[in-house]
Amino acid sequence: MSFGLVYALNADEKDPKPAFVSSIVNQILAAGIIPAPTNDDQTLIVASTNTAINTGDPLHEAINAAVFKRVEDRNGQVRRILVVGRGETLTARLVMAGISRTEILATLEVLRPHINPRKIRDGQEVAVLFSTDGTQERYAGLEIHDGFNVITISRNPSNSFQASLKTITPEKRRFAMRGSVHDSLYDSGVKLGIPSSVLSTIIKTYSYNIDFQRDVKEGDRFEVLYEQLADADGHTSGEATLIYAALQVDGKIVPIYRVATSGSSYEYFDAKGESIRKGLLRTPVEGARITSGFGMRFHPIMGYNRMHKGIDFGVPHGTPIYAAGAGIIEDAERKNGYGMYIKIRHNNRISTAYAHMSRFGRGITRGMRVAQGDVIGYAGSTGESTGPHLHYEVMVENQQVNPLNVDVPTGSALGGKQLASFQEWRNKVHTQFEQLVAAASDPSRVAQNGSYKSDAR
């Protein structure tokens, strides 16, 4: 068995090991393939440089299961797919995959002219290639996608490594995914591989009607259809466009559909052909939890009860804050206990205010016109604040009201021929989604055509 790994199972707190290393070792121990170390034997050492691996070896199979995301067989070559996670390096992953240090260094040397191994982003998939005779596997190189450039590192007849570069012409493809909410919709979508731009669109769009803290619960199901440039293997690049999504809320399925309106504009509509866009977003910040509601409360800094004229959303420092509706910025300044403060006038009756920001968004000034969903600032803890959060107020005729109860006008609705055309297109979207799902032979991973993925829960 070949590993360039020395790992202390009882790691010193001053020298913590990467989380994925600990996870892999724990899986090996749990499989009962090697005995757990005693207090007198705290180190697992597997450090040979032999790369001829017996495919039936139990330790080899346990490492494969822990290190690699999936395995593919193409033209007699084994492709084991690993994912570089946050805080990890490609080198560390290759070590855990059983590649000798000598071969890793040789691989990286020919890879560097094309892509810096240290700059491989979180979530990047790398295909580790092995030649096989059915009983043994031998490391044969790597394949990495950089946009639509495919960099292949291969072993040549002289037993050294060489790099080749191939540029692939992409085409627009649609991807169907299903999952369930665990921790948060955003995190669950990221784990499925849904692009962050698609998830942000989903959250912004649903925020017109849904409070993600109160309405979306653990185990709620969701499905997504989006479009993105991709090659034949499903490797994507560039911005993705959300076509359709459905979210389970209180046991009901709430769908949204992307509809072209005038020119290059578009909106999202519900199943009835009514615009999702409302007067104000219910939650003007992503991933928020309400930490303090509207009404009388004990002020944590002042030390006495007083009226809390808004609601507080607890979010990490630097989280983007969105304009709850289109309007004109009336104030953008540091304002007493509010700290960094913005007020937006949406019409002659309704305004919103945002406080305790760390900084304003780019170009935000008094008198500027903003669109609904524009980033106006970033969460912080300026002014009278005990920690990073957004203090959010809604004012009707200059009187603060409960943002969760305010009644605002709804958006547009389709009718006549537009509605009939939408209904026909909506049915085609559902048909296409189900066809992509049915085309996947293994619902726990992307299909060979790169069109469908599920968390298989």
Protein Blocks (a to p, Z undefined) as FASTA:
>chain_A
ZZdddddfbacfklccdfklmmmmmmmmmnomaccddfklmbccdfbfbfbdcfklmklm
mmmmmmpmbdcdeehiacddddddehiafklmmmmnopafklmmmmmmmmmmmocfklpc
ehiacddddddehjaccdfbdcddehjaccdddddfkopacddddddddddddddddddd
ehiamlmmmmnopafklmmmmmmmmmmmpcfklmpcghiacdddddddddfkopaedjdd
dfbdcddeehiacddddddfehjbccdddfkopafbdfbdfblcehiacfbdcdddddfk
lopacddfbdcddddehiacddfbgcddfbdcdehjnmpaddddfblmbccddehiabdc
ehiaghiacdehiafbdcdfehjdfbdcddddddeehiacdfklpccddddddehjllmm
mmmmmmmmmmmmmmmmmmpmblkbccfkopaccehZZ
